[in-house]
Amino acid sequence: MRTWARHHPYAALAVGYIVFFLISTAIWLAFHDGNLADAAAGAGMNTLVYWLLALFHIRNLRRTAARLRARGQVRVFIRYPDSRPGSLSGIWNQGIATPAAGLLEFQPAVYDNLEASGRPTTLRIHEVKPERRRVTGKDRKYLTGFGIRAMTLLTDHGKVEVAANPESLDRLAETVR
């Protein structure tokens, strides 16, 4: 189901809208005087607002992804697991990765449109560990997506973990090797 929703986000949004509309209508009927027309109108207006917000969000995410793909960049989250506790050992920093042979330039970024913040960091990659793991539980601190996997890179400065969707990790691993 998740794979289908990733490949068909607008169809998934429409199905979600219908389900959300039916549930909202049922809740509206349960807590109000039982008039079906009023319940359907109220639920329709509420779900329309939520649907429009979700539609704009999906559209912006797709535009950003297309812009990055055109430039050969990838949206990633990075952290340094061997650093001191309380620093960047447990916090995923969102940004844009520009991979090259043996190098990875990471530009910290904020918001969903990936507005650059701070200085870029260039990491010299010695090895890309082949195993990937699912990022769950406490490891998800500051991650803003679902289905995100993480892989480990060995660099000049030690171990670095990079998290992104599986397709982005594949492109990243192929390019930096």
Order of alpha helices (4+ residues) and beta strands (2+ residues): alpha-alpha-alpha-beta-beta-beta-beta-beta-beta-beta-alpha
